[in-house]
Amino acid sequence: MKPLQNAMKMAKVAIQLDAGNRQKEAYCEYLRSINFISHALLEDAESRNEEEMVAVEVEKMLRLAEQCLERVKSFVGKRDEPPTPPSSTTTPTNSAALSLATALAPSVAVNPGKIVLPQPQEKIIDSWPKYNPRPGHRRVLSEGGGDVSLFLPPEVFQRLQTVESQDTRMELTPIEEASRLNQKLKANCEARLARLPPAQARTQKTSLTLSLQRQMMENLIIAKARQGALQRKMEERRLRLQEQANRRFAASGTITGEEQEQRVLYTNILEYEQDHDWPKLWKAKLKKNPDDATLVTGLVSCLLSCPDHPVIKLLKRLQYRVYNRLYPIVSKRLPASPALPMKPSRSTQSLLISDSHQNVSKSGTGHSQSSDASLNISSSHDHNTNEAELDSDGPHTLDRENLFEDMEQFLTQMDRAPSHRDPDMIFEPSQLDQESLVQDLEMHALKKHLKAIVKDIHIAIDQLLSLCLLSFECLNTASSKDLCVASIEEVFFTPIWSPLLTLFRKVHRERELSFESSMRLYQDASPGDVGVASKLYPQDPVVLHGSYPYESAVQELRLLCRDCCPQKKLECIVRTLRLICACAEDYCCLHEADSKTAAIGADDLLPILSYVALHCELPQLVSECAALEEFIHEGYLIGEEGYCLTSMQSALQYVESLHTGGFQLHNTKSA
């Protein structure tokens, strides 16, 4: 996600708080927004030679920071003033918040019930920076570079989810209605007193005030009685629905925690269906046409667009749980990319080590320093204690403790090196490079974190699918399940893919550096230099009209990084290979016009795909494909999709090995 988008999301939270007259919280959110924008612009200024952020985005961010600063100044002036009572009319604070929301988009009408922020303009060109062969080039922000992370803190991430859910909030409770009515009565009474002459106002003020207080008290008493009756009615309905859920999930033995949670979720679904009619209408439609894929897709889309449905509430909770585990890891700084085109040493594997760990004294023992470093990665602090009621992470805490113990065991195993090694290569523990040892522990912990988070995501998607099937039993068919999973994954992965990919890139850092070194070495290579047969690319540059071979496939593969859903990324790879085959057919016809055999075989595909990957100039393709291998369902890996993904991974491994000299330059121009 771009810094401008993150900045506007943070400003949206501040505006919502400002419009709700929650001045202290809004003041803090405005300051956070300004702080985020300043760090983002500082990152951009330090890498200005790469043009990471276009001038239009910089101007918008500066304008947004200016508006936020104006709101902060207004809060400072009112800090010592008593809070004003809420009114039915728009307060000056709310008006200022609305003006901030419209400052960047004056042509957009603002709905008083919903603050609208302008959306950043989508660039037509590829938003991912191309490879820059200059020494000292800076890594892109998605890799985690920078002292300050551009990922939203978990509490802001969760607050944005809450704001989205509040946009479709249900009607007011009786007490809330009475409170608003009393505010109007009080305002009318004050206006009436203001219209009276001073002498008459003094004589009537007492009687009018007593009458107002009596009427306000009566309204509150009636509202409390109504709300009490409503709560009793809702509780009776909930007990009835709980009994229905217990009959649905009748168990002979002890109920596990998972079964109890399933019953609670099913009860929530039944409650939702009591208050809404659209689930019944969709069930009736699907009962008439159970095999209609269009209806299934429409139902799932409708389900996932309802923020107050139990499925979406569970989805947001699971998203936050994954994001909360990712944030402490991906918010760390990455080391700079090496300037020389050579395979990095083991010291470059460290992706989380802080400056204090890098400067640690060599006189300390290996065990104590490694334990301190392990705390850096294993202490995944919960950034939002309010989630404790919804998300009891006892196993999560236990996993962190186990991770610390595993790292100590790993250190012990490394100290006890096998005796069959070369005697010259055996070092005493006091002679070991402590920094390298810490880095090995960091990488070991990173891989363990990645494995645990991938497992959590699989479990989360299974839970969401089960809840969808509980809501709509008509979806319990093979084809409907596939459509349902695809829709769930698209919604689930979109907000968390960027930090998730960053973790994959940290784990596969060395492979990406190898890929980048090959890009430096082969940046001007022709298809023949990487083993493409001479008949499968044009020899005459005039035929290409100023482009290069397989350019359409390169452009298609670059689009892979724009998607946030594994299934869509896999479809992009499939389209890339189809374009390669189409281009190969065209190029082959230039050499053999009457050829009736297939232009490209399995042995020809790998060199062409390697050439396409080289020209994409995206080292993160290595991590993208590694993530796809984890999240693509096994059923898709049997047919064309699986063949395409395997071919892409083989091509990437081939490119990674080019810079080591294991593969000689091919020259097939004379073949």
Secondary structure as UniProt FT lines:
FT   HELIX           3..19
FT   TURN            20..21
FT   HELIX           23..46
FT   HELIX           48..50
FT   HELIX           55..78
FT   TURN            79..80
FT   HELIX           92..103
FT   TURN            106..107
FT   TURN            112..113
FT   TURN            135..136
FT   HELIX           141..143
FT   HELIX           154..166
FT   TURN            167..168
FT   HELIX           174..195
FT   HELIX           198..248
FT   HELIX           257..275
FT   HELIX           278..288
FT   TURN            290..291
FT   HELIX           293..304
FT   TURN            307..308
FT   HELIX           310..330
FT   HELIX           346..349
FT   HELIX           355..358
FT   TURN            362..363
FT   HELIX           366..378
FT   HELIX           385..388
FT   TURN            389..390
FT   HELIX           394..415
FT   TURN            419..420
FT   HELIX           423..425
FT   HELIX           429..431
FT   HELIX           434..471
FT   HELIX           473..475
FT   HELIX           478..493
FT   TURN            494..496
FT   HELIX           497..507
FT   HELIX           509..521
FT   TURN            522..524
FT   HELIX           527..530
FT   HELIX           534..536
FT   HELIX           541..544
FT   TURN            545..546
FT   TURN            549..550
FT   HELIX           551..558
FT   HELIX           559..562
FT   HELIX           566..591
FT   TURN            593..594
FT   HELIX           602..616
FT   TURN            619..620
FT   HELIX           621..631
FT   HELIX           634..637
FT   HELIX           640..658
FT   TURN            659..661
FT   TURN            669..670
//
